Amino acid sequence: MTAELLNGRDLSDQLKAEMKQEVDVLKQENIHPHLTVILVGDDPASKSYVKGKEKACAVTGISSDLIELPGSVSEQELLNVIDEQNNAEHVHGILVQLPLPDHIDEQKVIHAISPLKDVDGFHPINIGKLVNGEDTFLPCTPFGIQTMLESKNIEIEGKHAVIIGRSNIVGKPMGLLLLQKNATVTYCHSRTENLREIALEADILVVAMGRKHAIDGSYVKEGAVVIDVGINRQENGKLTGDVEFESAKEKASYITPVPRGVGPMTITMLLKNTIKAAKGLAKK
Ligand code: GUN
């Protein structure tokens, strides 16, 4: 079997065009969705992600501000900036780009963002709602993956989903979302024994390890859906995933490429969440 590509860029373009129309209608109702992005320090990868987020906002007519703070900023100064944004009426979404410098407590920062403006879906209140199956801001990468699966009518109910990686941003919420859709979910991580045997049982294999080409075709069951969340820069400057694409695609029924797979969908779901925040806050 040679897999069909799950092209996140094409789907993103389609969704952004739909969102632009929605934003135009909201503006007629005097709702102007606005996202504030806060970037601490000058990590090149974070800078590049943030640039992508601003560009995507502009394409859909969502206004955005970028607040750049030096890597030496104190935790309290950052908390003060978040507080200002929480209280700014024109701001609907707040995103603090992660990771943060070591002297800043990431959880404290996430707790400080108003849950109503938490378009990343990282605040414990929003994570709690996700656990309960309540309506909330879904974390953008898992939300994007779910949207990709739905776009191809890929069956989730009753299927065995194996998630490799247990980060708060991707792995943990991904499992919760798939469980909500009635998948049987197994979490694997760096201490998992017999990883290959477990991965080979997956109907849906989500790989979010942060390790270049850690998973090849020998981990993929014939006909499985393979989702590669990895973004690794190679010596030649090009991006590649956690999955060794060439061998995995020979086994999979569907597979996401890197780039143009999960990455663009993550940004697109941030826009969706910002629109949701704007509508929610407008009702208050
Ligand atoms: N760093 C890597 N991914 C993300 C994300 O989805 N949101 C934020 N805020 N930071 C990130």
Boltz pocket constraint, residues with backbone or C-beta under 6 A from the ligand:
constraints:
  - pocket:
      binder: B
      contacts: [[A, 95], [A, 96], [A, 97], [A, 98], [A, 99], [A, 120], [A, 140], [A, 141], [A, 169], [A, 266]]
      max_distance: 6.0
